[in-house]
Amino acid sequence: MLDFDPTESTGFLVGRVAHSLNLRVQEFLDDAGIDLSAEEISILTVLAHLKEPIGMQPLAERLGRDLTTLSRQISGLDRSGWVLRNSSPDDGRVKLVTISKKGLKLVERTIPLTLALRGRAMNGISKSDAKVLVKSLSQMLQNLRTDS
């Protein structure tokens, strides 16, 4: 028998929090009439914060997604006009992605939803504890990188 409750383990809780956040984001998007998935809006949000186009591989790494899945998602976002894909001027085989003006307007529209959800998730957590949480989660990600 296990000597611990697996539902109180770090991995289990992190997974549950991530799943709950995705569900709430999807609810916000559906209620706002935005026909995108939580995963797609996260791609757009990351792209909106970048100052220049990014290659697919670095974007996949930043998002923690496999390249095949991300490529499929970017193709759909490109067809819908949310992102722009262009060949790199340095290497035509490399596709660079950037958010379109349409995509940027959508991200700006979702910021209040994101802030409200963040506030709900962090309710009862002090600013200092929130900093520790972010630092700890970042360290966990670093520890679990496959190239480490």
N, C-alpha and C positions, 0 to 999 in steps of 0.2 A: 504494500500500500504506500501511497505517496506521503511524505512527511510535510507537505505544504499544500496549500490550496492553490491550484493552478490559475484560478480566476483572479487571484491577487498577485500574480507574477507580472513583472514589468512588460514582457512581450505580449501577454494576453491583454493587459490594460491598454497598451499602446495601440494594438490592433483594434480593440473595441472603440477607443476614442477616434481613431482614423475612420472607422466604418460609420460611427455616429455623425462625425463632421460631414462626411460625404453625403449621408442621407439628408442632413439638414440643409446643406448647400443645394442639393437637388430639389428639395421642397421649396426653398427660396426661389430658385430658377423657375420652377413650374408655376408657382404663385404669381411671379412677375411676368409670365408669358414668354419666357426666354427659352427657346427650343434648342438648348445645348445641355450636354451632360456636365456633371460636376468636374469630371476629368478634363473636358474641353475648356471649361471656364478657367481651370487652373493653368492650362497651357497659355491661354490668352493673358492671364494675369501676370505670369512670369515674363512673357514677351513684352508686355506693356512697361515693365520695370527695367528693361534692357535699353541701353543707349544706342546699340547698333545691332545689325542682323547677327544671328547665331547659326552655326552649323547644326545639323540634326544630331550628331553624336554628342556634342557638348550639351545640347538641350535635353537629350534623353538622360544624360548623367545628372543634370541639374534637377530634373523632375523625378528621377529614380524609376524610370520606365525603360522597357526594352525598346530597341530601335525599331523593330518591326511594328509594334503596336503604335508607337509614336508616329511613324511614317504614315500609317493608315489614318490616324486621327488628324494629322496635319493636312493630308490630302482632302479630307472632308471639309476642314476649316478653310482651305484654299478655294475649293469649289464654291463655298458659300460666301466668299469675300471677306472672311474674318482675318485672314493672314495673307501674306505675299511670300512666294518662293521664287528665288532667283539663283542663278549659278554664281559661284564665287568668281570674282575677276582674276584671282590667283590660280584657281584650279576649277575648271569647268565641270568636273565630276562632283564637286562638293556643292550641295544645295544649302543656301542660306535662307533663313526664315525670319520674317519680321511681322509685327502686327500691322494691320491696315488701319486707316482712319476709322472705318466702320467698327473694327474690333476694339480700337482704343475708346471709342464712344461707349461701346457696350461695357467695357471694363469700368469706365468712369460711372456708369449707371449702376453697376453692381457693388461699388465701394460701400455705400451705406448698408447694404445687405451683409457684406463681409464683416464690417465693423460691428454690426449688431450681433452676428453670430459669434464673433471673437469675444465680445463682451459677455455674452451668455455662457460660453464655454469657460471663460476665465473668472466668472463670478465667484467671489469668496477666496480668490487666490491673490495674495499681496503682490505688489510690483517686484519686490525682491525675490519672492518665490517664483514668479513668472520668469525672471531672468535666469534663475538656477535651472528651471525646467527647460528653457530654450538651450542653455549651455549643455545640460545633460543629454538632451535629445540629439543635439548636434554631435556631441562626443560619441553617442551610441551609433549614429550613422557613420561617422568616421571609422569606428571600430569594426563595423560590419562591411565596409567596402571590400569588394573582392580583390582589389589590387594591393591591399595592405598586407 
